[in-house]
C-alpha cells in the first residue's frame, strides 16, 4: 500500500515536472543563441574587448541580487497578503518564474529587432560583421533570466523535496535536475525543426551563419510564445495538483 501511494504522488507531480522542461529550454539560450547574438554586436569598451560569453556573469549577479531581495523584501510583503510563512507556495513561486521567462525572451527579441534595424541602416545585411549596438544591451535579458532561475529552479527543488515521498526525496530531487538536460535536448530539437522549415526553397532561414541576414528575433518570439503557452499549461497543472498530506 505504501508503494502504491508513493507511485500516486509521483504521478501527480509529473505534469508540474514536465512544464519546467520548456523553461529549461529557454535557460539553455544563455549559453547558445545569446552568445551568438552578442558576437554580432559591438563588444568594445574603450580599448577592451568583451567576450560575448562573459555576459553570462550578469545571470550570476542577478541570482546573487534576487536571492536576498526575495528573502528580505518580497517574502515579508507576500506573507501579509497570503498568510503563508514562506510568502508564496512552491507552485506560485515556480509560476512567477515561468512568467519572467516570457519577459526574458521578449527582451532578447526586442534587442535583436533593434540590431537588425541597425544592420539595415548601415548597409551591413550582406556582411557577417557586428553592428554598432553595444553588447551591454543584452544585460536585461540576462538579468531577467537570473530572476526566473531564482523563482523557478529553486521553487522546483523545494517543491520536489517537500512533496515527494519520504523514501524518495533524493530521487525526486534528481528528477528536478533532469529537467535541465531535457531542456537542452528540447532546445536543440526546436532549433533543428526551425532550421529545417525556414531554409526550404533556398531561403537563408531564421538563423543563418550571417545573423544580419536572418531573423533570430523570430526564434526568440517563438520561444516566448511557447513559454507563454507552457505557463498556462502549468497553471492548469498547478491548480489540479493535490498536495501531499502531512504525516
C-alpha atoms as an extended CHARMM CRD file, in Angstrom:
* protein
*
       247  EXT
         1         1  UNK       CA              0.0000000000        0.0000000000        0.0000000000  PROA      1               0.0000000000
         2         2  UNK       CA              2.8520000000        2.3750000000        0.7930000000  PROA      2               0.0000000000
         3         3  UNK       CA              4.4510000000        1.7910000000       -2.5910000000  PROA      3               0.0000000000
         4         4  UNK       CA              1.1210000000        2.3990000000       -4.3360000000  PROA      4               0.0000000000
         5         5  UNK       CA              0.6490000000        5.7140000000       -2.5100000000  PROA      5               0.0000000000
         6         6  UNK       CA              4.2040000000        6.7640000000       -3.3770000000  PROA      6               0.0000000000
         7         7  UNK       CA              3.5440000000        5.9860000000       -7.0520000000  PROA      7               0.0000000000
         8         8  UNK       CA              0.3660000000        8.0730000000       -6.9400000000  PROA      8               0.0000000000
         9         9  UNK       CA              2.3360000000       11.0140000000       -5.5360000000  PROA      9               0.0000000000
        10        10  UNK       CA              4.9100000000       10.7510000000       -8.3420000000  PROA      10              0.0000000000
        11        11  UNK       CA              2.1640000000       10.6020000000      -10.9840000000  PROA      11              0.0000000000
        12        12  UNK       CA              0.5290000000       13.7290000000       -9.5310000000  PROA      12              0.0000000000
        13        13  UNK       CA              3.8720000000       15.5500000000       -9.6310000000  PROA      13              0.0000000000
        14        14  UNK       CA              4.6620000000       14.5910000000      -13.2310000000  PROA      14              0.0000000000
        15        15  UNK       CA              2.6460000000       17.3660000000      -15.0230000000  PROA      15              0.0000000000
        16        16  UNK       CA              4.3280000000       20.0380000000      -12.8990000000  PROA      16              0.0000000000
        17        17  UNK       CA              7.7280000000       18.4840000000      -13.5870000000  PROA      17              0.0000000000
        18        18  UNK       CA              7.1070000000       18.3420000000      -17.3440000000  PROA      18              0.0000000000
        19        19  UNK       CA              6.2520000000       22.0410000000      -17.6620000000  PROA      19              0.0000000000
        20        20  UNK       CA              9.6660000000       23.0720000000      -16.3260000000  PROA      20              0.0000000000
        21        21  UNK       CA             11.3610000000       21.4260000000      -19.3230000000  PROA      21              0.0000000000
        22        22  UNK       CA             10.2640000000       24.3190000000      -21.5590000000  PROA      22              0.0000000000
        23        23  UNK       CA             11.7320000000       26.7700000000      -19.0720000000  PROA      23              0.0000000000
        24        24  UNK       CA             14.9970000000       24.8160000000      -19.1470000000  PROA      24              0.0000000000
        25        25  UNK       CA             14.9870000000       25.1700000000      -22.9550000000  PROA      25              0.0000000000
        26        26  UNK       CA             14.7450000000       28.9420000000      -22.5120000000  PROA      26              0.0000000000
        27        27  UNK       CA             17.5500000000       28.8210000000      -19.9500000000  PROA      27              0.0000000000
        28        28  UNK       CA             19.7180000000       26.9690000000      -22.4770000000  PROA      28              0.0000000000
        29        29  UNK       CA             19.7270000000       30.0440000000      -24.7290000000  PROA      29              0.0000000000
        30        30  UNK       CA             22.0740000000       31.7870000000      -22.3110000000  PROA      30              0.0000000000
        31        31  UNK       CA             24.9800000000       29.6250000000      -23.4220000000  PROA      31              0.0000000000
        32        32  UNK       CA             23.9340000000       29.3140000000      -27.0750000000  PROA      32              0.0000000000
        33        33  UNK       CA             21.9780000000       31.9020000000      -29.0390000000  PROA      33              0.0000000000
        34        34  UNK       CA             22.5110000000       34.7300000000      -26.5520000000  PROA      34              0.0000000000
        35        35  UNK       CA             26.2280000000       34.2980000000      -27.2130000000  PROA      35              0.0000000000
        36        36  UNK       CA             25.6500000000       34.1640000000      -30.9850000000  PROA      36              0.0000000000
        37        37  UNK       CA             23.6510000000       37.3640000000      -30.7510000000  PROA      37              0.0000000000
        38        38  UNK       CA             26.4100000000       39.0130000000      -28.7220000000  PROA      38              0.0000000000
        39        39  UNK       CA             29.0730000000       38.1810000000      -31.3120000000  PROA      39              0.0000000000
        40        40  UNK       CA             27.1940000000       40.3420000000      -33.8330000000  PROA      40              0.0000000000
        41        41  UNK       CA             27.1690000000       43.3780000000      -31.5340000000  PROA      41              0.0000000000
        42        42  UNK       CA             29.7810000000       45.9550000000      -30.5660000000  PROA      42              0.0000000000
        43        43  UNK       CA             31.9070000000       44.3330000000      -27.8580000000  PROA      43              0.0000000000
        44        44  UNK       CA             34.4240000000       47.1560000000      -27.4640000000  PROA      44              0.0000000000
        45        45  UNK       CA             34.5970000000       49.1950000000      -24.2760000000  PROA      45              0.0000000000
        46        46  UNK       CA             37.4390000000       51.6070000000      -24.8280000000  PROA      46              0.0000000000
        47        47  UNK       CA             40.4820000000       49.5110000000      -25.6680000000  PROA      47              0.0000000000
        48        48  UNK       CA             38.9980000000       46.4090000000      -24.0210000000  PROA      48              0.0000000000
        49        49  UNK       CA             37.0940000000       43.7700000000      -25.9800000000  PROA      49              0.0000000000
        50        50  UNK       CA             34.3860000000       41.9160000000      -24.0400000000  PROA      50              0.0000000000
        51        51  UNK       CA             33.9570000000       38.1870000000      -24.8240000000  PROA      51              0.0000000000
        52        52  UNK       CA             30.2180000000       37.7120000000      -25.5870000000  PROA      52              0.0000000000
        53        53  UNK       CA             30.0560000000       34.5610000000      -23.4400000000  PROA      53              0.0000000000
        54        54  UNK       CA             31.2620000000       36.5380000000      -20.4110000000  PROA      54              0.0000000000
        55        55  UNK       CA             27.9040000000       38.3240000000      -20.1940000000  PROA      55              0.0000000000
        56        56  UNK       CA             26.5410000000       35.1900000000      -18.5400000000  PROA      56              0.0000000000
        57        57  UNK       CA             28.1720000000       36.6270000000      -15.4130000000  PROA      57              0.0000000000
        58        58  UNK       CA             25.1950000000       39.0180000000      -15.2610000000  PROA      58              0.0000000000
        59        59  UNK       CA             22.9740000000       35.9670000000      -14.7880000000  PROA      59              0.0000000000
        60        60  UNK       CA             25.0840000000       35.0640000000      -11.7530000000  PROA      60              0.0000000000
        61        61  UNK       CA             24.9320000000       38.6560000000      -10.4920000000  PROA      61              0.0000000000
        62        62  UNK       CA             21.1680000000       38.6030000000      -10.9730000000  PROA      62              0.0000000000
        63        63  UNK       CA             20.8580000000       35.4500000000       -8.8650000000  PROA      63              0.0000000000
        64        64  UNK       CA             23.0710000000       36.9650000000       -6.1500000000  PROA      64              0.0000000000
        65        65  UNK       CA             20.8680000000       40.0710000000       -6.1250000000  PROA      65              0.0000000000
        66        66  UNK       CA             17.4920000000       38.3490000000       -6.3110000000  PROA      66              0.0000000000
        67        67  UNK       CA             18.0230000000       35.7450000000       -3.5700000000  PROA      67              0.0000000000
        68        68  UNK       CA             18.3170000000       38.3030000000       -0.7200000000  PROA      68              0.0000000000
        69        69  UNK       CA             15.7100000000       40.5640000000       -2.3390000000  PROA      69              0.0000000000
        70        70  UNK       CA             13.2970000000       37.6460000000       -2.4170000000  PROA      70              0.0000000000
        71        71  UNK       CA             14.0050000000       36.5540000000        1.1620000000  PROA      71              0.0000000000
        72        72  UNK       CA             14.2180000000       40.0000000000        2.7640000000  PROA      72              0.0000000000
        73        73  UNK       CA             11.7150000000       42.0640000000        0.7780000000  PROA      73              0.0000000000
        74        74  UNK       CA              9.3450000000       40.0130000000       -1.3880000000  PROA      74              0.0000000000
        75        75  UNK       CA              8.5770000000       37.2440000000        1.1410000000  PROA      75              0.0000000000
        76        76  UNK       CA              7.6420000000       39.6110000000        4.0350000000  PROA      76              0.0000000000
        77        77  UNK       CA              5.3480000000       41.5940000000        1.7210000000  PROA      77              0.0000000000
        78        78  UNK       CA              3.7750000000       38.4560000000        0.2390000000  PROA      78              0.0000000000
        79        79  UNK       CA              3.3370000000       36.9810000000        3.7240000000  PROA      79              0.0000000000
        80        80  UNK       CA              0.9740000000       39.8310000000        4.6420000000  PROA      80              0.0000000000
        81        81  UNK       CA             -1.2980000000       39.0130000000        1.7050000000  PROA      81              0.0000000000
        82        82  UNK       CA             -1.1030000000       35.2150000000        1.6070000000  PROA      82              0.0000000000
        83        83  UNK       CA             -0.6680000000       34.4660000000        5.2930000000  PROA      83              0.0000000000
        84        84  UNK       CA              1.9070000000       31.8200000000        4.4010000000  PROA      84              0.0000000000
        85        85  UNK       CA              5.1990000000       31.6080000000        6.2680000000  PROA      85              0.0000000000
        86        86  UNK       CA              7.1690000000       31.4020000000        3.0050000000  PROA      86              0.0000000000
        87        87  UNK       CA              5.1610000000       34.1440000000        1.3420000000  PROA      87              0.0000000000
        88        88  UNK       CA              4.4540000000       32.0960000000       -1.7660000000  PROA      88              0.0000000000
        89        89  UNK       CA              3.8950000000       28.3980000000       -2.1270000000  PROA      89              0.0000000000
        90        90  UNK       CA              6.4200000000       26.4850000000       -4.2080000000  PROA      90              0.0000000000
        91        91  UNK       CA              3.9000000000       26.2580000000       -7.0540000000  PROA      91              0.0000000000
        92        92  UNK       CA              3.2690000000       30.0050000000       -7.0000000000  PROA      92              0.0000000000
        93        93  UNK       CA              6.9940000000       30.6950000000       -6.9680000000  PROA      93              0.0000000000
        94        94  UNK       CA              7.5520000000       28.4840000000       -9.9970000000  PROA      94              0.0000000000
        95        95  UNK       CA              4.6670000000       30.1670000000      -11.8310000000  PROA      95              0.0000000000
        96        96  UNK       CA              6.2230000000       33.5910000000      -11.2810000000  PROA      96              0.0000000000
        97        97  UNK       CA              9.4940000000       32.2950000000      -12.7060000000  PROA      97              0.0000000000
        98        98  UNK       CA              7.7490000000       30.9590000000      -15.8220000000  PROA      98              0.0000000000
        99        99  UNK       CA              6.1500000000       34.3650000000      -16.3800000000  PROA      99              0.0000000000
       100       100  UNK       CA              9.5150000000       36.1130000000      -16.0460000000  PROA      100             0.0000000000
       101       101  UNK       CA             10.9650000000       33.7200000000      -18.6390000000  PROA      101             0.0000000000
       102       102  UNK       CA              8.4230000000       35.0770000000      -21.1500000000  PROA      102             0.0000000000
       103       103  UNK       CA              9.6730000000       38.5990000000      -20.4120000000  PROA      103             0.0000000000
       104       104  UNK       CA             13.2640000000       37.4030000000      -20.8300000000  PROA      104             0.0000000000
       105       105  UNK       CA             12.7140000000       36.0200000000      -24.3300000000  PROA      105             0.0000000000
       106       106  UNK       CA             10.6880000000       39.0960000000      -25.2810000000  PROA      106             0.0000000000
       107       107  UNK       CA             13.5790000000       41.3250000000      -24.1930000000  PROA      107             0.0000000000
       108       108  UNK       CA             16.0130000000       39.2510000000      -26.2810000000  PROA      108             0.0000000000
       109       109  UNK       CA             13.7090000000       39.5270000000      -29.3070000000  PROA      109             0.0000000000
       110       110  UNK       CA             13.4120000000       43.3160000000      -28.9530000000  PROA      110             0.0000000000
       111       111  UNK       CA             17.2150000000       43.6790000000      -28.7720000000  PROA      111             0.0000000000
       112       112  UNK       CA             17.5120000000       41.5850000000      -31.9280000000  PROA      112             0.0000000000
       113       113  UNK       CA             14.9050000000       43.7090000000      -33.7320000000  PROA      113             0.0000000000
       114       114  UNK       CA             16.9400000000       46.8230000000      -32.9300000000  PROA      114             0.0000000000
       115       115  UNK       CA             20.1370000000       45.0870000000      -34.0050000000  PROA      115             0.0000000000
       116       116  UNK       CA             18.6930000000       44.0300000000      -37.3670000000  PROA      116             0.0000000000
       117       117  UNK       CA             17.3290000000       47.5190000000      -37.9530000000  PROA      117             0.0000000000
       118       118  UNK       CA             20.7890000000       48.9840000000      -37.4020000000  PROA      118             0.0000000000
       119       119  UNK       CA             22.2510000000       46.3910000000      -39.7850000000  PROA      119             0.0000000000
       120       120  UNK       CA             19.8730000000       47.6460000000      -42.4960000000  PROA      120             0.0000000000
       121       121  UNK       CA             20.5760000000       51.3120000000      -41.7770000000  PROA      121             0.0000000000
       122       122  UNK       CA             24.3380000000       50.7930000000      -42.0350000000  PROA      122             0.0000000000
       123       123  UNK       CA             24.1940000000       48.5030000000      -45.0600000000  PROA      123             0.0000000000
       124       124  UNK       CA             25.5740000000       45.5040000000      -43.1620000000  PROA      124             0.0000000000
       125       125  UNK       CA             22.8710000000       42.9750000000      -44.0490000000  PROA      125             0.0000000000
       126       126  UNK       CA             25.0800000000       41.0950000000      -46.5070000000  PROA      126             0.0000000000
       127       127  UNK       CA             28.2050000000       41.3390000000      -44.3570000000  PROA      127             0.0000000000
       128       128  UNK       CA             28.7510000000       38.9910000000      -41.3910000000  PROA      128             0.0000000000
       129       129  UNK       CA             30.1090000000       41.7570000000      -39.1680000000  PROA      129             0.0000000000
       130       130  UNK       CA             28.9450000000       43.2050000000      -35.8360000000  PROA      130             0.0000000000
       131       131  UNK       CA             26.5430000000       46.1480000000      -35.8940000000  PROA      131             0.0000000000
       132       132  UNK       CA             27.1350000000       49.3600000000      -33.8900000000  PROA      132             0.0000000000
       133       133  UNK       CA             24.9760000000       48.2970000000      -30.9550000000  PROA      133             0.0000000000
       134       134  UNK       CA             26.7020000000       47.8880000000      -27.6020000000  PROA      134             0.0000000000
       135       135  UNK       CA             26.6280000000       44.3700000000      -26.2090000000  PROA      135             0.0000000000
       136       136  UNK       CA             25.5260000000       45.7070000000      -22.8290000000  PROA      136             0.0000000000
       137       137  UNK       CA             22.0230000000       45.9800000000      -24.3020000000  PROA      137             0.0000000000
       138       138  UNK       CA             21.8760000000       42.2450000000      -23.6060000000  PROA      138             0.0000000000
       139       139  UNK       CA             22.0990000000       42.7840000000      -19.8500000000  PROA      139             0.0000000000
       140       140  UNK       CA             18.2870000000       42.9830000000      -19.2880000000  PROA      140             0.0000000000
       141       141  UNK       CA             17.6840000000       39.5550000000      -20.8170000000  PROA      141             0.0000000000
       142       142  UNK       CA             20.4490000000       38.0030000000      -18.6960000000  PROA      142             0.0000000000
       143       143  UNK       CA             19.1500000000       39.7520000000      -15.6040000000  PROA      143             0.0000000000
       144       144  UNK       CA             15.5810000000       38.5680000000      -16.2380000000  PROA      144             0.0000000000
       145       145  UNK       CA             16.8300000000       35.0220000000      -16.8300000000  PROA      145             0.0000000000
       146       146  UNK       CA             18.6040000000       35.0990000000      -13.4730000000  PROA      146             0.0000000000
       147       147  UNK       CA             15.4030000000       36.2440000000      -11.7640000000  PROA      147             0.0000000000
       148       148  UNK       CA             13.4300000000       33.4820000000      -13.4680000000  PROA      148             0.0000000000
       149       149  UNK       CA             16.0570000000       30.9800000000      -12.3450000000  PROA      149             0.0000000000
       150       150  UNK       CA             15.7060000000       32.0500000000       -8.7060000000  PROA      150             0.0000000000
       151       151  UNK       CA             11.9410000000       31.6230000000       -8.7930000000  PROA      151             0.0000000000
       152       152  UNK       CA             11.6030000000       28.5130000000      -10.9730000000  PROA      152             0.0000000000
       153       153  UNK       CA             14.6010000000       26.2830000000      -10.2650000000  PROA      153             0.0000000000
       154       154  UNK       CA             14.7420000000       26.9380000000       -6.5250000000  PROA      154             0.0000000000
       155       155  UNK       CA             10.9580000000       26.6670000000       -6.2630000000  PROA      155             0.0000000000
       156       156  UNK       CA             11.0940000000       23.3970000000       -8.1700000000  PROA      156             0.0000000000
       157       157  UNK       CA             13.7250000000       21.8910000000       -5.8600000000  PROA      157             0.0000000000
       158       158  UNK       CA             11.7180000000       22.9160000000       -2.7860000000  PROA      158             0.0000000000
       159       159  UNK       CA              8.5290000000       21.5310000000       -4.3420000000  PROA      159             0.0000000000
       160       160  UNK       CA             10.0490000000       18.1490000000       -5.1220000000  PROA      160             0.0000000000
       161       161  UNK       CA             11.7210000000       17.8880000000       -1.7330000000  PROA      161             0.0000000000
       162       162  UNK       CA              8.5780000000       18.8020000000        0.2290000000  PROA      162             0.0000000000
       163       163  UNK       CA              6.0310000000       16.8900000000       -1.8430000000  PROA      163             0.0000000000
       164       164  UNK       CA              7.9830000000       13.7380000000       -2.6930000000  PROA      164             0.0000000000
       165       165  UNK       CA              7.5560000000       10.5510000000       -0.6420000000  PROA      165             0.0000000000
       166       166  UNK       CA              9.9240000000       10.4850000000        2.3270000000  PROA      166             0.0000000000
       167       167  UNK       CA             11.8290000000        7.4960000000        0.9620000000  PROA      167             0.0000000000
       168       168  UNK       CA             12.2110000000        9.0300000000       -2.4990000000  PROA      168             0.0000000000
       169       169  UNK       CA             13.3820000000       12.5870000000       -1.8240000000  PROA      169             0.0000000000
       170       170  UNK       CA             16.8240000000       12.0600000000       -3.3290000000  PROA      170             0.0000000000
       171       171  UNK       CA             15.3180000000       10.5190000000       -6.4650000000  PROA      171             0.0000000000
       172       172  UNK       CA             12.7880000000       13.3290000000       -6.8680000000  PROA      172             0.0000000000
       173       173  UNK       CA             15.4710000000       15.9650000000       -6.3940000000  PROA      173             0.0000000000
       174       174  UNK       CA             17.4000000000       14.2510000000       -9.1810000000  PROA      174             0.0000000000
       175       175  UNK       CA             14.2770000000       14.3330000000      -11.3660000000  PROA      175             0.0000000000
       176       176  UNK       CA             14.0960000000       18.0770000000      -10.7990000000  PROA      176             0.0000000000
       177       177  UNK       CA             17.6510000000       18.4480000000      -12.0590000000  PROA      177             0.0000000000
       178       178  UNK       CA             16.8510000000       16.2010000000      -15.0270000000  PROA      178             0.0000000000
       179       179  UNK       CA             14.7010000000       18.9770000000      -16.4990000000  PROA      179             0.0000000000
       180       180  UNK       CA             17.8810000000       20.9330000000      -17.2550000000  PROA      180             0.0000000000
       181       181  UNK       CA             19.2900000000       18.2430000000      -19.5200000000  PROA      181             0.0000000000
       182       182  UNK       CA             15.9270000000       17.5940000000      -21.1650000000  PROA      182             0.0000000000
       183       183  UNK       CA             15.5580000000       21.3310000000      -21.7310000000  PROA      183             0.0000000000
       184       184  UNK       CA             18.8410000000       21.3440000000      -23.6370000000  PROA      184             0.0000000000
       185       185  UNK       CA             17.6130000000       18.4920000000      -25.8260000000  PROA      185             0.0000000000
       186       186  UNK       CA             14.3260000000       20.3240000000      -26.3990000000  PROA      186             0.0000000000
       187       187  UNK       CA             16.1880000000       23.4930000000      -27.3590000000  PROA      187             0.0000000000
       188       188  UNK       CA             18.2550000000       21.5500000000      -29.8930000000  PROA      188             0.0000000000
       189       189  UNK       CA             15.1270000000       19.8890000000      -31.2800000000  PROA      189             0.0000000000
       190       190  UNK       CA             13.2970000000       23.2050000000      -31.7110000000  PROA      190             0.0000000000
       191       191  UNK       CA             16.3510000000       24.7200000000      -33.3790000000  PROA      191             0.0000000000
       192       192  UNK       CA             16.6240000000       21.7570000000      -35.7620000000  PROA      192             0.0000000000
       193       193  UNK       CA             12.9420000000       21.9440000000      -36.7070000000  PROA      193             0.0000000000
       194       194  UNK       CA             13.0640000000       25.7230000000      -37.2110000000  PROA      194             0.0000000000
       195       195  UNK       CA             16.1990000000       25.4560000000      -39.3430000000  PROA      195             0.0000000000
       196       196  UNK       CA             14.6430000000       22.7290000000      -41.4880000000  PROA      196             0.0000000000
       197       197  UNK       CA             11.4090000000       24.6050000000      -42.2340000000  PROA      197             0.0000000000
       198       198  UNK       CA             12.8740000000       28.0960000000      -42.6100000000  PROA      198             0.0000000000
       199       199  UNK       CA             15.6040000000       27.0540000000      -45.0600000000  PROA      199             0.0000000000
       200       200  UNK       CA             13.1890000000       25.4950000000      -47.5500000000  PROA      200             0.0000000000
       201       201  UNK       CA             13.3730000000       26.8690000000      -51.1000000000  PROA      201             0.0000000000
       202       202  UNK       CA             16.8980000000       28.1690000000      -50.7200000000  PROA      202             0.0000000000
       203       203  UNK       CA             15.9650000000       30.6970000000      -48.0290000000  PROA      203             0.0000000000
       204       204  UNK       CA             18.7140000000       31.6390000000      -45.5480000000  PROA      204             0.0000000000
       205       205  UNK       CA             16.4360000000       30.7230000000      -42.6420000000  PROA      205             0.0000000000
       206       206  UNK       CA             15.9720000000       32.4330000000      -39.3080000000  PROA      206             0.0000000000
       207       207  UNK       CA             19.4390000000       31.5680000000      -38.0120000000  PROA      207             0.0000000000
       208       208  UNK       CA             21.9800000000       31.5860000000      -40.8780000000  PROA      208             0.0000000000
       209       209  UNK       CA             25.7470000000       31.8770000000      -40.4450000000  PROA      209             0.0000000000
       210       210  UNK       CA             25.3460000000       35.6040000000      -41.1040000000  PROA      210             0.0000000000
       211       211  UNK       CA             22.8080000000       36.6510000000      -38.4720000000  PROA      211             0.0000000000
       212       212  UNK       CA             22.4170000000       40.0320000000      -40.1870000000  PROA      212             0.0000000000
       213       213  UNK       CA             20.5280000000       38.2170000000      -42.9570000000  PROA      213             0.0000000000
       214       214  UNK       CA             18.4610000000       36.0970000000      -40.5880000000  PROA      214             0.0000000000
       215       215  UNK       CA             15.6500000000       36.5970000000      -38.1240000000  PROA      215             0.0000000000
       216       216  UNK       CA             16.9010000000       35.4650000000      -34.7580000000  PROA      216             0.0000000000
       217       217  UNK       CA             14.1800000000       37.6940000000      -33.3320000000  PROA      217             0.0000000000
       218       218  UNK       CA             11.5540000000       35.3160000000      -34.7660000000  PROA      218             0.0000000000
       219       219  UNK       CA             13.1720000000       32.4160000000      -32.9160000000  PROA      219             0.0000000000
       220       220  UNK       CA             13.1480000000       34.3600000000      -29.6510000000  PROA      220             0.0000000000
       221       221  UNK       CA              9.4880000000       35.2880000000      -30.1880000000  PROA      221             0.0000000000
       222       222  UNK       CA              8.7630000000       31.6080000000      -30.8490000000  PROA      222             0.0000000000
       223       223  UNK       CA             10.3290000000       30.6490000000      -27.5180000000  PROA      223             0.0000000000
       224       224  UNK       CA              8.4380000000       33.4800000000      -25.8150000000  PROA      224             0.0000000000
       225       225  UNK       CA              5.1930000000       32.1400000000      -27.2860000000  PROA      225             0.0000000000
       226       226  UNK       CA              5.9800000000       28.5670000000      -26.2700000000  PROA      226             0.0000000000
       227       227  UNK       CA              6.8390000000       29.7810000000      -22.7730000000  PROA      227             0.0000000000
       228       228  UNK       CA              3.5480000000       31.6820000000      -22.6000000000  PROA      228             0.0000000000
       229       229  UNK       CA              1.5510000000       28.5960000000      -23.6270000000  PROA      229             0.0000000000
       230       230  UNK       CA              3.5930000000       26.4650000000      -21.2520000000  PROA      230             0.0000000000
       231       231  UNK       CA              2.7680000000       28.8690000000      -18.4280000000  PROA      231             0.0000000000
       232       232  UNK       CA             -0.9590000000       28.3230000000      -18.9870000000  PROA      232             0.0000000000
       233       233  UNK       CA             -0.4690000000       24.5520000000      -19.0590000000  PROA      233             0.0000000000
       234       234  UNK       CA              1.4670000000       24.9070000000      -15.8010000000  PROA      234             0.0000000000
       235       235  UNK       CA             -1.3480000000       26.9480000000      -14.2110000000  PROA      235             0.0000000000
       236       236  UNK       CA             -3.8400000000       24.1930000000      -15.0350000000  PROA      236             0.0000000000
       237       237  UNK       CA             -1.4870000000       21.5030000000      -13.7010000000  PROA      237             0.0000000000
       238       238  UNK       CA             -0.7780000000       23.5050000000      -10.5370000000  PROA      238             0.0000000000
       239       239  UNK       CA             -4.4750000000       24.0980000000       -9.8400000000  PROA      239             0.0000000000
       240       240  UNK       CA             -5.2550000000       20.4140000000      -10.2300000000  PROA      240             0.0000000000
       241       241  UNK       CA             -2.3530000000       19.2800000000       -8.0850000000  PROA      241             0.0000000000
       242       242  UNK       CA             -3.2750000000       17.8880000000       -4.6900000000  PROA      242             0.0000000000
       243       243  UNK       CA             -0.6090000000       18.4460000000       -2.0800000000  PROA      243             0.0000000000
       244       244  UNK       CA              0.7950000000       15.5380000000       -0.1240000000  PROA      244             0.0000000000
       245       245  UNK       CA             -0.9190000000       15.0570000000        3.2020000000  PROA      245             0.0000000000
       246       246  UNK       CA              1.2980000000       15.8940000000        6.1520000000  PROA      246             0.0000000000
       247       247  UNK       CA              2.3020000000       12.9390000000        8.2450000000  PROA      247             0.0000000000
